[in-house]
Amino acid sequence: MTEDPTQINRILPGEDDSEDMDRLMLNTGEGKLAVTGFLTIGRDEKNHVTIDEAVVSRRHAIIERVGRKFFIRDLHSTNKTFVNGSILTRGEQRELHAGDEIKIGSVKLEVT
């Protein structure tokens, strides 16, 4: 079995995810994703999270781990990435914390 360098795992309801500080939990509304490496978001189906909306860029944003922290970076999207209602400028990177809400197009993702 080939190891996926992105290391994204779907967490099943009821699984305990509170002890692992080396991953970011992302609630997609359809379930949780555990991110330990990086995760791409955009309209293109090659992204880890695909949002099929015209206002979402093909490669819209990336969440990536730097040391033990996680950051979201806007990939020069046309219609912006929002964190807690604030706009990330093109190329801007912001640290993510539990409770943060990411909005891309009409989709909201919650950091848990």
N, C-alpha and C positions, 0 to 999 in steps of 0.2 A: 504494500500500500504506500503510495506517495504522500509525503507530508505536505500539507497546504501551508505555505509561508504566511498567509494572512491570518491563520488560526482563528477562524470565526466558528463558533459553535452555537447551535440552537439549544436553548435551555427549556426543558419541559416544565410545565406548571408543577409546583411543589418541590422542585429541586432547590437545595440550599446553595445560594450563590454569594452569601454575605461574607464568607471567610477569605475569599481570594482577592488580594489587593493588587494582583498583577494583571487584572483584566478590567475592562470597562463593560458594564451591562447597559444595553440599549434596548428599550421597550419600543417596538415598532407598531404596537396596536394589534398586531397579529401574533405576537409572541416576543420573546426576548432573545437577543443575540449577545453572546459573550465575545468580546474583541480583545485579543492579546497582542496583536500585531498592528495591522491596519485594515481599514474598510473603506471602499469607494462607494460613492453615492452619485447617481445620475440617471439620465434617460436611457442611455445605451445599455443593452442587456448584458454586456460584459462586466458591468458594475456588480458589486456584492449586494447592494440594495438598489433596485431599479424602480424609478418613479416615472410612470408613463404619462407625463403631462408636457404640453408644448412649452410651458414656462420654465421647465427644468432643462438645464444644459446636459449635453451628452456625458460630459465629465464635470459634475457640478461641485462636489466637495469630497474631502478625504478626512477620515479620522485616523490619527496615527499615534503610536506610543513613542514617547521620547523618555528614556529612563523608566521611571515608575509613574509618569504622568501621561495623560492623553490630551491631544489637541485636535481641534477641527480647523481645517484650512479651506477657504473658498478657492476653487480652481479657476479663477477669473470668469465666473459665471455671468451671464447676461442679467439675470433677474435676482441675484443676491442670495445669500445664505443668512438666516437669522438665528441668533442664540439669545434666548430670553427676551425676544422682541427687538433686540439690537441688531443692526445690519453689520455683517462682516464685509469690509471693503474687499475688492478684488485682490486675492493673494493673501489677505490677512489671516493670521492664525490666532486662535484663542484656546486657552486651557479649559477643559471640561470638568465639571464637578457633578456629584449626585444632585438630582433635582433640576438640572439644566434642561431646557427644552430647545430642540433644534427644529427649525421650520424650513422646509425646502418645497417650493410650490405650495400645495395645500396640505402636504404631509407633515405631521408632527412626530418627532422622535424624542423620547424622554430618556435621559441618562439616569439610571437607578443604581 
